[in-house]
Amino acid sequence: MNNSLSQRGQTASQSVLRIDFEAYFEAVKNLYHKTGNPKGTFPLNVAENKLSWAILKARIEQLESQNPIPNWVANYTNSTGAPSFRDKVASFYSQFLTGCEIHPEHLALSAGSTSVIDLTSWILGEPGDVAVFPAPCYPVYRQDIQNKSGLERYDLITHHHIEDIKNGPLLSINHLDKALKDIKNQGKRFRILVITNPDNPTGGMYSESKLNEFANWCISHNIHMIVNEIYGLSLINTQHPELKDDYPTPVTFYSFANIMQQKQSEYLHHWYALSKDFGASGFRVGMVYSLNKTFIEAYNNLNAPSMVSNYTQWMFELVLSDDAFVEKYIHTNQQLLTENYLVVVRQLKKLKIPYAPAQGSLFVWLDLSEFLKENTQTLETELWTALYKQTGILLTPGNGFGHTKHGQFRLVHSCFVKDDLEVSMQRFSQFVENKRKY
Ligand SMILES: Cc1ncc(COP(=O)(O)O)c(C=O)c1O
């Protein structure tokens, strides 16, 4: 105990952001390199897209050399985002992400999606209110909604076996009714439903009609619904000849912004960031879109500690101004993601390891529970550690995703270029085959 801190400061000093970060920072000191470090590690646990950075980097370097830095970059600006950048983000949304007209006054920008989630929770919920997430779900939402805002996370279980989600997410109105009843019985308030589309970790996608149903249900219960489209442009080519059998009923990505505009409700909101689709997590550019005017006003008054640097806003204004570049970038990025995704699922198919077919995202959610004698957290952690120690491959442990079945892991396929990923999958196969033998 350190009494120089507040109570909450002391709690924070004991609460790690991610249980796999320590192993991650150890692993990155010894990264695999084909010639320089062929025995090195493969950290495949952090959701970073490294496949298209070379393209974006070259473009940024070119733009930096061609454009003098404008003076406004050195000054304060509007706390929801520099006006010219917000305009550009709105037109980028309209043209590439949402397919509907977006007005910049409905947007607010913060330093990454994490800040957006943190501040949105603070504005919409009271401490002790509950935010509901269909499980399995991105672990760090828990900290983002709780650390400052004091909201609680409720993991809504829709299935136990990974095979059950082979045709996409199962969330239904029945599940929502059940969660509402359960939360009420605990004397708490169901305040927010968060859908990640495409999903983290399963890569599943929600159809237009499902999103519509959920929006109607939320509005009728005065519950906020937020759709996080942070992977909205990271789509897998489900028509690829080697993949298409995995998708008997493929869903087309449909941006929630369209539904928000049809319904004009103060209960509907949308999150996005450049972190994943643009492989730019370090630049810290996140956005919230909402037609709730009071929400945006509150956001404007609270966002000063989390604003995006003006230099970054200026640079991405230039990047997003070149429609031809953006279009080509998105296309190439999707091709690279599909190729890497294939490297992983090809091996999983060979090994007969169950996985959830992804329609988007940077992930493969896979099931290694055949190696657990019992469905326990301890055995899952042992398996996770053994895989890392024996192969150098670090997956995201299932622990924290809020699901009932242990032995499931998330593999981020966009951390290494294709040839290197192939090497990691060979090591993975060896591990599985050895384990099956003994
Ligand atoms: C669903 C989801 N939301 C938010 C984040 C955080 O993104 P950012 O780096 O923009 O804060 C992540 C990162 O993995 C994510 O997967």
The ligand as a MOL file (V3000), in Angstrom:
LIG
                    3D

  0  0  0     0  0            999 V3000
M  V30 BEGIN CTAB
M  V30 COUNTS 16 16 0 0 0
M  V30 BEGIN ATOM
M  V30 1 C -12.5490 -3.6890 -30.7210 0
M  V30 2 C -11.4290 -2.7650 -30.3550 0
M  V30 3 N -11.7120 -1.5530 -29.8770 0
M  V30 4 C -10.7410 -0.7050 -29.5280 0
M  V30 5 C -9.3960 -1.0310 -29.6310 0
M  V30 6 C -8.3650 -0.0360 -29.2230 0
M  V30 7 O -7.9590 0.7220 -30.3210 0
M  V30 8 P -7.0350 1.9930 -30.2600 0
M  V30 9 O -5.6270 1.5320 -30.4860 0
M  V30 10 O -7.5110 2.8730 -31.3660 0
M  V30 11 O -7.1830 2.6290 -28.9220 0
M  V30 12 C -9.0570 -2.2910 -30.1260 0
M  V30 13 C -7.6370 -2.6910 -30.2250 0
M  V30 14 O -7.3110 -3.8480 -30.2790 0
M  V30 15 C -10.1100 -3.1720 -30.5080 0
M  V30 16 O -9.8410 -4.3880 -31.0030 0
M  V30 END ATOM
M  V30 BEGIN BOND
M  V30 1 1 1 2
M  V30 2 1 2 3
M  V30 3 2 2 15
M  V30 4 2 3 4
M  V30 5 1 4 5
M  V30 6 1 5 6
M  V30 7 2 5 12
M  V30 8 1 6 7
M  V30 9 1 7 8
M  V30 10 2 8 9
M  V30 11 1 8 10
M  V30 12 1 8 11
M  V30 13 1 12 13
M  V30 14 1 12 15
M  V30 15 2 13 14
M  V30 16 1 15 16
M  V30 END BOND
M  V30 END CTAB
M  END
